[in-house]
């Protein structure tokens, strides 16, 4: 009898150490497609699909804090790399725009020189306004160009020479 008694006490001890009731774990997919786990079945079983008890035990994994920190640091570094990449791309676009502007200025200078070379007269002057664009009357530096034209004309046209052809006075009258 003592051996039977010992077995009974051992079984009673094991039963006391076990959870009061073995809780059932349920798994289901809700109407949004989210997989749910709970120790209670879904409140509305009609809205859940594949409701079934989980036979195996469910393990919960908590990552190492160092790993979590490394992931966060990597995300911060990724964000910083993205900002640096965007900054570099902006600088590359600016450099390309400046290169194209230089090429356009060089092409315009070549075209101006070609036009100058085609003019048959030996009495000619090529003026290159580096501050201007395409409309002399509106460009920055237009006053310099106008002054140069006036000086060129003054040097070649005598003010007291007789008028030839139609002339207009300062008011635009004949």
CORCOR-V888714 format. One record per run of one state. SS is the DSSP state (alpha for helix, beta for strand, coil for the rest). FROM is the first residue (numbers start at 1). LEN is the number of residues. If there is no record, write none. Layout:
# CORCOR-V888714
SS,FROM,LEN  SS,FROM,LEN
This chain:
# CORCOR-V888714
coil,1,1  alpha,2,16  coil,18,8  beta,26,4  coil,30,5  beta,35,4  coil,39,6  alpha,45,3  coil,48,1  beta,49,5  coil,54,11  alpha,65,54  coil,119,23  alpha,142,15  coil,157,18
